[in-house]
Amino acid sequence: MLTNRQQHCLNGIGIDVWTERRVTSGEKPEAEPVTEILSTAEMEDIRRFAQRSEPAHDLSLADISSDENNAPPANASPIAETPVPARLDSWDSIIAAIESCDACELAQNCTRKVPGVGNRQADLLIVGEGPGHDEDIRGEPFIGRSGQLLDRMLAAIGFTREQIYITNIVKCRPPNNRDPKQHEAQQCRAFLEAQIAQLAPKAILSVGRVSAHNLLASNLPVGKLIQQMHKLPGTEIPLKVTYHPAYLLRNPSAKAIVWQDLKLLHQMLQ
């Protein structure tokens, strides 16, 4: 039996169909929610994931340590080790530099730059992959369906969008929403480093494969990276990897895994 708090948190990330509701005589049925109604098979997947005990994923704060099998290649350049230019020594200078950047082809073709949004003194930094169509138009990360789900994920652990800071590996939209290329991510690297330095967050949530691979200088599958706790290379900042909201919209059963990630993230921020 779930507690009220657990039910609230599960609802927050879209797992909101736990009991059957019947419309009584004279009662108008409610409009369908924005999130997908899960099938019986999907609900069984969620219950199985939520109830299954997986030692590799049952993490605690004591598990935050380096892993030799997960260490980046010897020639990799961890994000925290690249020097930040002196001109990126304040939020205003960082935003101005992003807006004026034309270092790669992404800047030539985007509608708007997407530097980031949120509380510049936040404890939690969320790093996504790259702006999509809607983000390119509005200049704000994580809007549209993925952004709505991210907002519910944050609400499940007691955060609003205004309380955290959100940015991406690259600040311009890749054409057709393709993955950013390595040299494109490298051009934006100093911007992200400077944002992390200014924010000095208590924890980082990396969402999606591109984000995790760039932050950790790793090429392991996201499913493997999720099973361990990390630190941002060169720092003591805890870093948690989880699935991208867009992935959850395509694979609802993975929401149960993200729920476990969110609970651990909440512990890290206490």
Residue frames relative to the residue before (quaternion, step in Angstrom):
aa qw qx qy qz dx dy dz
M 1.0000 0.0000 0.0000 0.0000 0.00 0.00 0.00
L 0.3433 -0.7523 0.5270 0.1959 3.59 -0.77 1.04
T 0.4506 -0.6427 0.5387 0.3062 3.54 -1.17 0.61
N 0.6733 -0.4789 0.3625 0.4311 3.56 -1.28 0.26
R 0.6535 0.5219 -0.3193 0.4457 3.58 0.98 -0.85
Q 0.6574 0.5018 -0.3135 0.4666 3.59 0.96 -0.86
Q 0.6378 0.5212 -0.3290 0.4619 3.56 0.99 -0.82
H 0.6315 0.5348 -0.3250 0.4577 3.58 1.03 -0.84
C 0.6877 0.4876 -0.2877 0.4545 3.57 0.87 -0.94
L 0.6430 0.5080 -0.3262 0.4712 3.57 1.01 -0.77
N 0.6242 0.5239 -0.3336 0.4738 3.55 1.02 -0.75
G 0.6322 0.5844 -0.3225 0.3935 3.54 1.06 -0.84
I 0.7560 0.3253 -0.2118 0.5271 3.60 1.08 -0.56
G 0.7111 -0.5134 0.2526 0.4086 3.54 1.17 0.50
I 0.5632 0.5396 -0.4171 0.4665 3.60 1.23 0.11
D 0.2307 0.8352 -0.4512 0.2135 3.53 0.40 1.25
V 0.6305 0.4955 -0.3560 0.4799 3.60 1.16 0.39
W 0.1290 0.8369 -0.5162 0.1282 3.59 0.36 1.23
T 0.7875 0.1576 -0.0985 0.5877 3.60 1.11 -0.56
E 0.5151 -0.6398 0.4749 0.3160 3.53 -1.18 0.59
R 0.1838 -0.7735 0.5985 0.0985 3.55 -0.96 0.91
R 0.1629 -0.7743 0.6056 0.0852 3.57 -0.99 0.85
V 0.3728 -0.7143 0.5491 0.2223 3.53 -0.99 0.87
T 0.3059 -0.7633 0.5430 0.1701 3.56 -0.62 1.13
S 0.6945 -0.4747 0.3431 0.4179 3.54 -1.31 0.35
G 0.8181 0.2300 -0.1855 0.4934 3.55 -0.86 0.98
E 0.6216 0.5347 -0.3471 0.4552 3.57 1.25 -0.15
K 0.3657 -0.7266 0.5411 0.2133 3.54 -0.93 0.96
P 0.4477 -0.6818 0.4937 0.3015 3.58 -0.86 0.86
E 0.5051 -0.6430 0.4866 0.3076 3.52 -1.13 0.74
A 0.5686 -0.5712 0.4610 0.3714 3.53 -1.25 0.52
E 0.5758 -0.5930 0.4293 0.3639 3.54 -1.11 0.62
P 0.4868 -0.6616 0.4742 0.3169 3.61 -0.95 0.77
V 0.6562 -0.5116 0.3803 0.4038 3.53 -1.28 0.35
T 0.6730 0.4948 -0.2999 0.4608 3.59 0.98 -0.84
E 0.6125 -0.5671 0.4075 0.3706 3.54 -1.19 0.53
I 0.3943 -0.6600 0.5763 0.2772 3.55 -1.15 0.67
L 0.3518 -0.7742 0.4887 0.1947 3.56 -0.59 1.12
S 0.4622 -0.6640 0.5152 0.2829 3.52 -1.08 0.75
T 0.6774 -0.4721 0.3610 0.4335 3.55 -1.29 0.24
A 0.6444 0.5228 -0.3248 0.4538 3.58 0.97 -0.83
E 0.6538 0.5049 -0.3179 0.4653 3.59 0.99 -0.82
M 0.6401 0.5190 -0.3336 0.4578 3.58 0.99 -0.79
E 0.6356 0.5132 -0.3368 0.4682 3.59 1.01 -0.73
D 0.6092 0.5411 -0.3444 0.4663 3.59 1.09 -0.70
I 0.6599 0.5104 -0.3043 0.4598 3.57 0.94 -0.92
R 0.6619 0.4925 -0.3184 0.4670 3.60 0.87 -0.89
R 0.6478 0.5237 -0.3259 0.4471 3.58 0.98 -0.80
F 0.6615 0.4917 -0.3053 0.4769 3.58 0.97 -0.87
A 0.6877 0.5038 -0.2933 0.4327 3.58 0.90 -0.92
Q 0.7349 0.4272 -0.2335 0.4722 3.58 1.03 -0.77
R 0.5880 0.6094 -0.3698 0.3823 3.56 1.16 -0.53
S 0.2821 -0.7453 0.5790 0.1722 3.56 -0.97 0.82
E 0.0106 0.7946 -0.6041 0.0597 3.56 -0.55 1.22
P 0.3766 -0.7589 0.4767 0.2347 3.62 -0.25 1.19
A 0.6444 0.5373 -0.3427 0.4227 3.58 0.97 -0.76
H 0.7528 0.3613 -0.2070 0.5098 3.59 1.13 -0.59
D 0.5810 0.5634 -0.3795 0.4484 3.59 1.25 -0.20
L 0.0689 0.8562 -0.5014 0.1036 3.55 0.43 1.28
S 0.1434 -0.7375 0.6474 0.1282 3.50 -1.33 0.33
L 0.6890 -0.4721 0.3315 0.4388 3.56 -1.25 0.18
A 0.6011 0.5723 -0.3664 0.4206 3.59 1.14 -0.48
D 0.6248 0.5693 -0.3330 0.4179 3.58 1.24 -0.35
I 0.4863 0.6608 -0.4483 0.3548 3.61 1.24 -0.03
S 0.3693 0.6970 -0.5338 0.3046 3.54 -0.28 1.27
S 0.5862 -0.5589 0.4354 0.3929 3.54 -1.26 0.26
D 0.1990 -0.7590 0.6117 0.1009 3.54 -1.23 0.58
E 0.4485 -0.7149 0.4608 0.2746 3.57 -0.61 1.12
N 0.6648 0.5059 -0.3139 0.4512 3.57 1.03 -0.74
N 0.7149 0.4256 -0.2328 0.5036 3.56 1.22 -0.46
A 0.4367 0.7206 -0.4584 0.2827 3.57 1.23 -0.10
P 0.5152 -0.6420 0.4593 0.3338 3.60 -1.02 0.74
P 0.6470 -0.5139 0.3794 0.4163 3.57 -1.19 0.42
A 0.6404 -0.5679 0.3551 0.3758 3.56 -1.14 0.65
N 0.7281 0.4152 -0.2476 0.4860 3.58 1.08 -0.65
A 0.4583 0.6790 -0.4597 0.3428 3.59 1.25 0.13
S 0.3078 -0.7460 0.5657 0.1694 3.54 -1.18 0.64
P 0.3037 -0.7758 0.5196 0.1895 3.62 -0.13 1.23
I 0.6148 -0.6147 0.3534 0.3453 3.50 -1.01 0.86
A 0.6894 0.5034 -0.2978 0.4274 3.59 1.00 -0.74
E 0.6611 0.5562 -0.3115 0.3956 3.60 1.18 -0.34
T 0.5730 0.5898 -0.3922 0.4123 3.59 1.20 -0.32
P 0.4563 -0.6975 0.4652 0.2980 3.65 -0.69 0.98
V 0.3324 -0.7290 0.5656 0.1952 3.55 -1.05 0.81
P 0.4769 -0.6796 0.4645 0.3081 3.63 -0.71 0.98
A 0.6028 -0.5980 0.3889 0.3575 3.56 -1.07 0.75
R 0.6262 0.5624 -0.3491 0.4119 3.59 1.06 -0.62
L 0.6745 0.4419 -0.2971 0.5113 3.60 1.25 -0.24
D 0.3593 0.7723 -0.4496 0.2688 3.56 0.92 0.91
S 0.7451 0.2329 -0.2018 0.5915 3.60 1.23 0.38
W 0.6489 -0.5150 0.3755 0.4155 3.57 -1.22 0.38
D 0.6487 0.5255 -0.3308 0.4401 3.60 0.92 -0.86
S 0.6816 0.4783 -0.3000 0.4655 3.59 0.91 -0.85
I 0.6158 0.5394 -0.3496 0.4557 3.60 1.08 -0.67
I 0.6833 0.4816 -0.2900 0.4659 3.58 0.82 -1.00
A 0.6500 0.5165 -0.3184 0.4575 3.58 0.94 -0.86
A 0.6595 0.5071 -0.3112 0.4594 3.59 0.97 -0.83
I 0.6346 0.5163 -0.3301 0.4709 3.60 1.02 -0.76
E 0.6758 0.5116 -0.2970 0.4398 3.56 0.87 -0.96
S 0.7448 0.4015 -0.2212 0.4850 3.59 1.02 -0.71
C 0.4775 0.7057 -0.4249 0.3056 3.60 1.26 -0.16
D 0.0471 0.7710 -0.6346 0.0237 3.56 -1.06 0.83
A 0.2385 0.8438 -0.4519 0.1639 3.55 1.20 0.68
C 0.8037 0.1328 -0.0831 0.5740 3.62 1.11 -0.42
E 0.7147 -0.4821 0.3030 0.4061 3.55 -1.31 0.24
L 0.5369 0.6160 -0.4218 0.3929 3.62 1.15 -0.40
A 0.6623 0.5136 -0.3044 0.4526 3.57 0.97 -0.84
Q 0.6327 0.5539 -0.3342 0.4258 3.57 1.12 -0.60
N 0.7938 0.3592 -0.1399 0.4704 3.56 1.09 -0.73
C 0.5562 0.6186 -0.4076 0.3766 3.62 1.17 -0.16
T 0.5113 -0.6222 0.4958 0.3250 3.56 -1.27 0.42
R 0.7856 -0.0428 0.0639 0.6139 3.56 0.94 -0.98
K 0.4725 -0.6096 0.5456 0.3279 3.53 -1.25 0.50
V 0.1961 -0.7683 0.6015 0.0976 3.57 -1.17 0.66
P 0.1352 -0.8486 0.5062 0.0734 3.62 0.29 1.24
G 0.6369 -0.4459 0.3748 0.5051 3.57 0.91 -0.95
V 0.1455 -0.7874 0.5946 0.0732 3.54 -1.27 0.24
G 0.5774 0.6149 -0.4309 0.3208 3.56 -1.20 0.52
N 0.7352 -0.3950 0.3332 0.4386 3.49 -1.39 -0.36
R 0.3197 -0.7829 0.5063 0.1687 3.59 -0.59 1.11
Q 0.6784 0.3738 -0.3026 0.5553 3.57 1.29 0.29
A 0.2976 0.8049 -0.4708 0.2048 3.56 1.22 0.43
D 0.4789 -0.6435 0.5215 0.2908 3.54 -1.27 0.55
L 0.7676 0.3186 -0.1496 0.5356 3.58 1.14 -0.68
L 0.1061 -0.7595 0.6402 0.0449 3.54 -0.96 0.99
I 0.1401 -0.7631 0.6268 0.0718 3.55 -0.93 0.96
V 0.0956 -0.7967 0.5965 0.0150 3.57 -0.81 1.06
G 0.1563 -0.7921 0.5876 0.0539 3.53 -0.64 1.19
E 0.7002 -0.4896 0.3418 0.3914 3.53 -1.29 -0.32
G 0.7215 -0.3273 0.2536 0.5550 3.58 0.56 -1.18
P 0.6223 -0.5518 0.3873 0.3979 3.60 -1.16 0.43
G 0.3006 -0.7239 0.5909 0.1909 3.55 -1.23 0.60
H 0.8021 -0.2966 0.2073 0.4751 3.55 -1.29 -0.29
D 0.7071 0.4562 -0.2726 0.4665 3.58 0.75 -1.04
E 0.6474 0.5209 -0.3174 0.4570 3.58 0.99 -0.82
D 0.6232 0.5526 -0.3231 0.4493 3.57 1.08 -0.77
I 0.6771 0.4867 -0.2859 0.4722 3.57 1.06 -0.72
R 0.7809 0.3556 -0.1736 0.4833 3.58 0.88 -0.95
G 0.3949 -0.7396 0.4683 0.2788 3.59 1.17 -0.35
E 0.6361 0.4888 -0.3263 0.4999 3.58 1.21 0.53
P 0.4223 -0.7294 0.4706 0.2608 3.62 -0.81 0.90
F 0.8618 0.1659 -0.1203 0.4639 3.53 -1.31 0.53
I 0.3663 0.6439 -0.5876 0.3255 3.52 0.28 1.33
G 0.6196 0.5080 -0.3979 0.4469 3.59 -1.19 0.06
R 0.8067 -0.2958 0.1913 0.4744 3.57 -1.28 -0.31
S 0.6510 0.5053 -0.3255 0.4635 3.60 0.94 -0.83
G 0.6633 0.5110 -0.3034 0.4548 3.57 0.98 -0.83
Q 0.6238 0.5316 -0.3385 0.4622 3.57 1.05 -0.74
L 0.6630 0.4838 -0.3099 0.4800 3.57 0.97 -0.81
L 0.6207 0.5310 -0.3459 0.4616 3.60 0.99 -0.75
D 0.6296 0.5319 -0.3354 0.4563 3.60 0.97 -0.79
R 0.6682 0.4823 -0.3052 0.4773 3.60 0.98 -0.79
M 0.6024 0.5474 -0.3512 0.4627 3.57 1.09 -0.68
L 0.6648 0.4932 -0.2976 0.4756 3.58 0.95 -0.89
A 0.6431 0.5294 -0.3232 0.4490 3.58 0.96 -0.87
A 0.6048 0.5853 -0.3528 0.4089 3.59 1.09 -0.66
I 0.7566 0.2838 -0.1941 0.5562 3.60 1.16 -0.46
G 0.6733 -0.5753 0.2765 0.3733 3.55 1.16 0.64
F 0.5930 0.5626 -0.3789 0.4339 3.61 1.15 0.46
T 0.2303 -0.7130 0.6363 0.1837 3.53 -1.28 0.50
R 0.6772 -0.4855 0.3601 0.4196 3.56 -1.25 0.34
E 0.6581 0.5335 -0.3109 0.4308 3.58 1.04 -0.76
Q 0.6677 0.5218 -0.2977 0.4395 3.61 1.18 -0.41
I 0.7417 0.3485 -0.2053 0.5350 3.58 1.19 -0.34
Y 0.3540 -0.6983 0.5572 0.2767 3.58 -1.28 0.00
I 0.1279 -0.7990 0.5871 0.0222 3.56 -0.93 1.00
T 0.1306 0.7662 -0.6235 0.0843 3.55 -0.97 0.87
N 0.3883 -0.7090 0.5395 0.2355 3.57 -1.33 -0.08
I 0.6568 -0.4849 0.3988 0.4177 3.54 -1.32 0.25
V 0.7733 0.1209 -0.0786 0.6175 3.60 0.99 -0.83
K 0.4174 -0.7516 0.4752 0.1873 3.54 -1.10 0.77
C 0.7013 0.3622 -0.2585 0.5569 3.59 1.30 0.06
R 0.5563 -0.6335 0.4278 0.3259 3.57 -1.12 0.66
P 0.3596 -0.6917 0.5785 0.2400 3.60 -0.88 0.89
P 0.5836 -0.6005 0.4031 0.3692 3.64 -0.96 0.76
N 0.8541 0.0722 -0.0880 0.5075 3.53 -1.04 0.92
N 0.5589 -0.6471 0.3651 0.3683 3.57 1.18 0.62
R 0.2858 0.7530 -0.5392 0.2460 3.59 1.06 0.64
D 0.6336 -0.5050 0.4114 0.4174 3.57 -1.30 0.23
P 0.5167 -0.6076 0.4862 0.3571 3.60 -1.07 0.61
K 0.4231 -0.6740 0.5401 0.2739 3.56 -1.09 0.72
Q 0.6749 -0.5300 0.3272 0.3956 3.54 -1.20 0.55
H 0.6870 0.4738 -0.3064 0.4578 3.61 0.87 -0.85
E 0.6044 0.5395 -0.3590 0.4635 3.60 1.16 -0.50
A 0.6452 0.5012 -0.3126 0.4845 3.57 0.99 -0.83
Q 0.6327 0.5429 -0.3299 0.4429 3.58 1.03 -0.78
Q 0.6395 0.5323 -0.3292 0.4464 3.59 1.02 -0.76
C 0.7153 0.4204 -0.2436 0.5022 3.60 1.12 -0.65
R 0.4162 0.7631 -0.4342 0.2365 3.57 1.26 -0.22
A 0.6757 0.5029 -0.3039 0.4452 3.58 0.87 -0.96
F 0.6087 0.5514 -0.3545 0.4469 3.59 1.09 -0.66
L 0.6831 0.4775 -0.2880 0.4716 3.57 0.88 -0.94
E 0.6201 0.5355 -0.3411 0.4609 3.58 0.99 -0.78
A 0.6747 0.4959 -0.2946 0.4605 3.57 0.90 -0.93
Q 0.6337 0.5228 -0.3333 0.4626 3.60 1.02 -0.75
I 0.6511 0.5014 -0.3144 0.4753 3.58 0.97 -0.83
A 0.6496 0.5217 -0.3189 0.4518 3.59 0.96 -0.84
Q 0.6743 0.4849 -0.2955 0.4720 3.58 0.97 -0.83
L 0.7097 0.4729 -0.2624 0.4514 3.56 0.95 -0.90
A 0.0397 -0.8180 0.5653 0.0985 3.59 0.95 -0.92
P 0.0618 0.8508 -0.5199 0.0451 3.63 0.72 1.02
K 0.5342 -0.6024 0.4864 0.3393 3.53 -1.30 0.38
A 0.7954 -0.0081 0.0280 0.6053 3.58 1.16 -0.56
I 0.2282 -0.7418 0.6162 0.1342 3.52 -1.30 0.55
L 0.1651 -0.7449 0.6387 0.0999 3.54 -1.05 0.88
S 0.1502 -0.7890 0.5940 0.0468 3.55 -0.59 1.20
V 0.0909 -0.8211 0.5632 0.0209 3.59 -0.57 1.13
G 0.8202 0.2239 -0.1981 0.4877 3.51 -0.70 1.14
R 0.6784 -0.5417 0.3449 0.3569 3.51 -1.29 0.54
V 0.6732 0.5040 -0.3130 0.4414 3.60 0.81 -0.97
S 0.6448 0.5184 -0.3151 0.4651 3.56 0.98 -0.85
A 0.6916 0.4859 -0.2868 0.4510 3.58 0.79 -1.02
H 0.6693 0.5092 -0.3112 0.4427 3.59 0.86 -0.89
N 0.6938 0.4655 -0.2840 0.4704 3.58 0.97 -0.79
L 0.6781 0.4905 -0.3049 0.4545 3.59 0.92 -0.81
L 0.7778 0.3461 -0.1684 0.4969 3.57 0.97 -0.85
A 0.3305 -0.7462 0.5047 0.2815 3.60 1.28 -0.13
S 0.4900 0.6360 -0.4184 0.4245 3.54 1.00 0.96
N 0.2149 -0.7669 0.5834 0.1589 3.56 -1.22 0.42
L 0.3414 0.7353 -0.5090 0.2894 3.58 1.20 0.48
P 0.5885 -0.5680 0.4244 0.3884 3.62 -1.10 0.52
V 0.6146 -0.5650 0.4032 0.3747 3.55 -1.14 0.65
G 0.6152 0.5692 -0.3482 0.4198 3.59 1.01 -0.77
K 0.6538 0.4790 -0.3019 0.5019 3.59 1.13 -0.64
L 0.6739 0.5102 -0.3000 0.4422 3.59 0.89 -0.93
I 0.6041 0.5653 -0.3508 0.4388 3.58 1.11 -0.65
Q 0.6747 0.5444 -0.2948 0.4018 3.58 1.02 -0.77
Q 0.7424 0.3249 -0.2125 0.5461 3.60 1.24 -0.04
M 0.4186 -0.6405 0.5685 0.3021 3.52 -1.32 0.34
H 0.1550 -0.7913 0.5888 0.0567 3.56 -1.13 0.68
K 0.2385 -0.6858 0.6449 0.2385 3.48 -1.44 -0.01
L 0.5480 -0.5745 0.4749 0.3795 3.56 -1.09 0.62
P 0.5074 -0.6825 0.4173 0.3202 3.61 -0.60 1.07
G 0.8088 0.2441 -0.2103 0.4920 3.55 -0.93 0.99
T 0.7339 0.3259 -0.2069 0.5589 3.58 1.31 0.00
E 0.4651 -0.6340 0.5260 0.3240 3.54 -1.37 -0.09
I 0.4179 0.7248 -0.4606 0.2964 3.60 1.24 0.24
P 0.3908 -0.7150 0.5200 0.2561 3.65 -0.64 1.03
L 0.0863 -0.7929 0.6029 0.0177 3.57 -1.00 0.85
K 0.1130 -0.7885 0.6040 0.0270 3.56 -0.80 1.09
V 0.2389 -0.7561 0.5964 0.1250 3.54 -0.91 0.96
T 0.0861 0.7786 -0.6203 0.0404 3.57 -1.04 0.74
Y 0.6631 -0.5052 0.3693 0.4106 3.56 -1.31 0.12
H 0.5288 -0.6144 0.4874 0.3245 3.55 -1.19 0.60
P 0.5813 -0.5953 0.4095 0.3742 3.63 -0.99 0.69
A 0.6073 0.5525 -0.3641 0.4398 3.61 1.03 -0.66
Y 0.6240 0.5251 -0.3315 0.4744 3.59 1.09 -0.71
L 0.6560 0.5195 -0.3152 0.4476 3.59 0.97 -0.83
L 0.6172 0.5412 -0.3497 0.4515 3.58 1.09 -0.64
R 0.6970 0.4347 -0.2632 0.5058 3.58 1.15 -0.61
N 0.7885 0.2056 -0.0781 0.5744 3.58 1.16 -0.64
P 0.1561 -0.8524 0.4903 0.0926 3.62 0.43 1.19
S 0.6069 0.5811 -0.3764 0.3903 3.62 1.03 -0.64
A 0.6064 0.5685 -0.3556 0.4274 3.63 1.17 -0.46
K 0.4728 0.6817 -0.4430 0.3398 3.61 1.23 -0.18
A 0.6044 0.5605 -0.3628 0.4347 3.59 1.08 -0.60
I 0.6281 0.5125 -0.3328 0.4818 3.59 1.08 -0.69
V 0.6560 0.5058 -0.3126 0.4649 3.59 0.92 -0.88
W 0.5924 0.5663 -0.3660 0.4409 3.59 1.07 -0.67
Q 0.6487 0.4920 -0.3172 0.4862 3.61 1.00 -0.78
D 0.6283 0.5293 -0.3319 0.4637 3.60 1.01 -0.77
L 0.6652 0.5104 -0.3040 0.4522 3.57 0.94 -0.87
K 0.6299 0.5248 -0.3398 0.4608 3.59 0.99 -0.75
L 0.6619 0.4880 -0.3095 0.4774 3.59 0.96 -0.82
L 0.6269 0.5314 -0.3342 0.4614 3.58 1.00 -0.78
H 0.6259 0.5353 -0.3319 0.4599 3.56 1.01 -0.80
Q 0.6331 0.5206 -0.3267 0.4706 3.61 1.00 -0.78
M 0.6571 0.5368 -0.3070 0.4310 3.56 0.92 -0.91
L 0.7277 0.4481 -0.2295 0.4658 3.56 1.07 -0.71
Q 0.5093 0.6474 -0.4263 0.3739 3.59 1.26 0.00
